């Protein structure tokens, strides 16, 4: 029996200084990512220990909106554990196998984007008017896959997000608001479909999934066992969650530790 633990990274297992919370003292944090030799992402010491124990006993699959380059910065997560054979990056547009993109997968995604008219070339011109808006600080793109806005959280309102969602949803895009970023994602680029591909490729029989955002929601729902951090955007979806999906009691970095505890318990 092959058990696959598929998890989002940022704000699910690992946390920036701004998102990790105040309940844990500095001495209890373990850095897992560095940029310009400065630590930028953290877990609790206990969380990292739990992760390394889990990763040695089941198949771990990182599923992240980060690009491959950004994913490869998280060296501390695999300091004592073997790096996963597979990783889903760029929100599902790219699947890495032994560190290399699977062309057969990304070619399918590109073809679907062209058919759906959801390429970056279709998005960027529509965002020109938003560049002058007070809540948009930058318009960024993740390689050739999708666009995201760096926003001023103090001036960005629920109504602003709803207006953007209404405009782009009708064109085949999914939107997600995560901290200072608003992702505008082609619907055909999604974590759930990419996860299904990997599941079939390794013949996994059971999937445990965790994630905090709307970009993780479908992946978590389709798993045999799912976890959502209590701070997660995904719990704002509304309605009752199925019995196999749990919301953590803790928030911030302690939610990540709690998820890993629950995965560990699931394996017992």
For each residue, the residues with C-beta under 8 A, 3 or more apart:
1: 205 206
2: 59 202 203 204 205 206
3: 58 59 204 205 206 207 208 267
4: 58 59 61 198 199 202 204 206 207 208
5: 54 58 59 60 61 208 209 210 263
6: 61 63 88 195 198 207 208 209 210 219 223
7: 12 13 60 61 62 63 209 210 211 259
8: 11 12 13 63 64 65 191 210 211 212 213 215 216
9: 12 13 14 62 63 64 66 71 74 77
10: 14 15 16 19 41 64 65 66 178
11: 8 15 19 178 179 212 213 229 231 232
12: 7 8 9 210 211 212 216 229 232 255 256 259
13: 7 8 9 43 47 51 77 210 256 259 260
14: 9 10 32 33 41 42 43 74 77 256
15: 10 11 19 20 21 41 42 43 252 253 256
16: 10 19 20 40 41 42
17: 20 40 42
18: 179
19: 10 11 15 16 179 252 253
20: 15 16 17 24 29 42 252 253
21: 15 24 251 252 253 254
22:
23: 252 254
24: 20 21 28 29 44 253 254
25: 28 29
26: 29
27:
28: 24 25 44 45 46
29: 20 24 25 26 42 43 44 45 253
30: 42 43 44 45 47 48 76
31: 34 39 40 41 42 76
32: 14 41 42 43 48 74 75 76 77
33: 14 39 40 41 73 74 75 76 77
34: 31 37 38 39 40 73 75 76
35: 38 40 73
36:
37: 34
38: 34 35
39: 31 33 34 42
40: 16 17 31 33 34 35 73
41: 10 14 15 16 31 32 33 74
42: 14 15 16 17 20 29 30 31 32 39 253
43: 13 14 15 29 30 32 47 48 51 77 253 256 257
44: 24 28 29 30 47 48 253 254 256 257
45: 28 29 30 48 49
46: 28 49 50 257
47: 13 30 43 44 50 51 253 256 257 260
48: 30 32 43 44 45 51 52 76 77
49: 45 46 52 53
50: 46 47 53 54 257 260 261 264
51: 13 43 47 48 54 55 77 81 260
52: 48 49 55 56 80 81
53: 49 50 56 57 264
54: 5 50 51 57 58 60 260 263 264 267
55: 51 52 58 60 78 81 82 84
56: 52 53 81 82
57: 53 54 267
58: 3 4 5 54 55 267
59: 2 3 4 5 84 85 202 204
60: 5 7 54 55 81 84
61: 4 5 6 7 84 86 87 88 195 198
62: 7 9 71 84 87 88 89
63: 6 7 8 9 87 88 92 191 194 195 209 211 216 219
64: 8 9 10 70 71 87 88 89 91
65: 8 10 90 91 142 183 215
66: 9 10 70 71 89 90
67: 70 71 89 90 94 142 143
68: 71 72 87 89 90 94 96 101
69: 72 73
70: 64 66 67 73 89
71: 9 62 64 66 67 68 74 87 89 96
72: 68 69 75
73: 33 34 35 40 69 70
74: 9 14 32 33 41 71 77 78
75: 32 33 34 72 78 79
76: 30 31 32 33 34 48 79
77: 9 13 14 32 33 43 48 51 74 81
78: 55 74 75 81 82 83 84
79: 75 76
80: 52
81: 51 52 55 56 60 77 78
82: 55 56 78
83: 78 99
84: 55 59 60 61 62 78 87
85: 59 97 98
86: 61 95 96 97 198 201 202
87: 61 62 63 64 68 71 84 95 96
88: 6 61 62 63 64 92 94 95 96 191 194 195 198
89: 62 64 66 67 68 70 71 93 94 95 96
90: 65 66 67 68 93 94 142 143 145 146 189
91: 64 65 142 145 146 183 185 189 190 191 215
92: 63 88 95 109 189 190 191 192 193 194 195
93: 89 90 106 109 145 146 189 194
94: 67 68 88 89 90 101 102 105 106 145
95: 86 87 88 89 92 101 102 105 106 194 197 198
96: 68 71 86 87 88 89 99 100 101 102
97: 85 86 100 102
98: 85
99: 83 96
100: 96 97
101: 68 94 95 96 105 106
102: 94 95 96 97 105 106
103: 106 107
104: 107 108
105: 94 95 101 102 108 109 194 197
106: 93 94 95 101 102 103 109 110
107: 103 104 110 111
108: 104 105 111 112
109: 92 93 105 106 112 113 145 188 189
110: 106 107 113 114
111: 107 108 114 115
112: 108 109 115 116 188
113: 109 110 116 118 119 186 188 189
114: 110 111 117 119
115: 111 112
116: 112 113 172 186 187 188
117: 114 122 171 172
118: 113 122 123 171 172 173 186 187 188
119: 113 114 122 123 144 186
120: 123 124 141 144 145 146 147
121: 124 125
122: 117 118 119 125 126 171
123: 118 119 120 126 127 146 147 168 173 184
124: 120 121 127 128 139 141 147
125: 121 122 128
126: 122 123 129 167 168
127: 123 124 130 131 136 139 147 149 184
128: 124 125 131
129: 126 132 133
130: 127 133 136 139 149
131: 127 128 136 139
132: 129 136
133: 129 130 136
134: 152 155
135: 151 152 155 156 157 160
136: 127 130 131 132 133 139 149 150 151 152
137: 149 150 151 152
138: 149 150
139: 124 127 130 131 136 147 149 150
140: 147 148 149 150
141: 120 124 144 145 146 147 148
142: 65 67 90 91 145 146 147 148
143: 67 90
144: 119 120 141
145: 90 91 93 94 109 120 141 142 186 189
146: 90 91 93 120 123 141 142 183 184 185 186 189
147: 120 123 124 127 139 140 141 142 183 184
148: 140 141 142 181 182 183 184
149: 127 130 136 137 138 139 140 181 182 184
150: 136 137 138 139 140 180 181
151: 135 136 137 155 156 180 181 182
152: 134 135 136 137 155 156
153: 156 179 180
154:
155: 134 135 151 152
156: 135 151 152 153 160 161 177 182
157: 135 160 161
158: 161 162
159: 162 163
160: 135 156 157 163 164
161: 156 157 158 164 165 175 177 182
162: 158 159 165 166
163: 159 160 166 167
164: 160 161 167 168 175 182 184
165: 161 162 168 169 175
166: 162 163 169 170
167: 126 163 164 170 171
168: 123 126 164 165 171 173 175 184
169: 165 166 173 174 175
170: 166 167
171: 117 118 122 167 168
172: 116 117 118 186 187 188
173: 118 123 168 169 184 185 186 187
174: 169 183 185 186 187 190 214 215
175: 161 164 165 168 169 182 183 184 185 214
176: 182 183 185 213 214 215 233
177: 156 161 181 182 183 233
178: 10 11 181 182 183 212 213 233
179: 11 18 19 153
180: 150 151 153
181: 148 149 150 151 177 178
182: 148 149 151 156 161 164 175 176 177 178
183: 65 91 146 147 148 174 175 176 177 178 215
184: 123 127 146 147 148 149 164 168 173 175
185: 91 146 173 174 175 176 189 190 215
186: 113 116 118 119 145 146 172 173 174 189
187: 116 118 172 173 174 190
188: 109 112 113 116 118 172 193
189: 90 91 92 93 109 113 145 146 185 186
190: 91 92 174 185 187 193 194 215 218 219
191: 8 63 88 91 92 194 195 211 215 216 218 219
192: 92 195 196 218 219 222
193: 92 188 190 196 197
194: 63 88 92 93 95 105 190 191 197 198
195: 6 61 63 88 92 191 192 198 199 207 209 219 222
196: 192 193 199 200 222
197: 95 105 193 194 200 201
198: 4 6 61 86 88 95 194 195 201 202 204
199: 4 195 196 202 204 207
200: 196 197 203
201: 86 197 198
202: 2 4 59 86 198 199
203: 2 200
204: 2 3 4 59 198 199 207
205: 1 2 3
206: 1 2 3 4 224 225
207: 3 4 6 195 199 204 222 223 224 225
208: 3 4 5 6 223 224 225 226 227 263 266
209: 5 6 7 63 195 216 219 220 222 223 225 226 227
210: 5 6 7 8 12 13 216 220 226 227 228 229 259 263
211: 7 8 12 63 191 215 216 217 219 220 228 232 234
212: 8 11 12 178 216 228 229 231 232 233 234
213: 8 11 176 178 216 217 232 233 234
214: 174 175 176 217 233 234 237
215: 8 65 91 174 176 183 185 190 191 211
216: 8 12 63 191 209 210 211 212 213 219 220 228 232 234
217: 211 213 214 220 221 234 237
218: 190 191 192 221 222
219: 6 63 190 191 192 195 209 211 216 222 223
220: 209 210 211 216 217 223 226 227 228 234 245
221: 217 218 226 241 242 245
222: 192 195 196 207 209 218 219
223: 6 207 208 209 219 220 226 244
224: 206 207 208 244
225: 206 207 208 209 244 245 246 266
226: 208 209 210 220 221 223 244 245 246
227: 208 209 210 220 245 246 247 248 259 262 263
228: 210 211 212 216 220 232 234 235 241 245 246 247 248
229: 11 12 210 212 232 247 248 250 251 255 256 259
230: 235 247 248 249 250 251 255
231: 11 212 251 252 255
232: 11 12 211 212 213 216 228 229 235 247
233: 176 177 178 212 213 214 236
234: 211 212 213 214 216 217 220 228 237
235: 228 230 232 241 247
236: 233
237: 214 217 234
238:
239:
240:
241: 221 228 235 245 247
242: 221 245
243:
244: 223 224 225 226
245: 220 221 225 226 227 228 241 242
246: 225 226 227 228 262
247: 227 228 229 230 232 235 241
248: 227 228 229 230 251 255 258 259 262
249: 230 258
250: 229 230 254 255 257 258
251: 21 229 230 231 248 254 255
252: 15 19 20 21 23 231 255
253: 15 19 20 21 24 29 42 43 44 47 256 257
254: 21 23 24 44 250 251 257 258
255: 12 229 230 231 248 250 251 252 258 259
256: 12 13 14 15 43 44 47 229 253 259 260
257: 43 44 46 47 50 250 253 254 260 261
258: 248 249 250 254 255 261 262
259: 7 12 13 210 227 229 248 255 256 262 263
260: 13 47 50 51 54 256 257 263 264
261: 50 257 258 264 265
262: 227 246 248 258 259 265 266
263: 5 54 208 210 227 259 260 266 267
264: 50 53 54 260 261 267 268
265: 261 262 268
266: 208 225 262 263
267: 3 54 57 58 263 264
268: 264 265
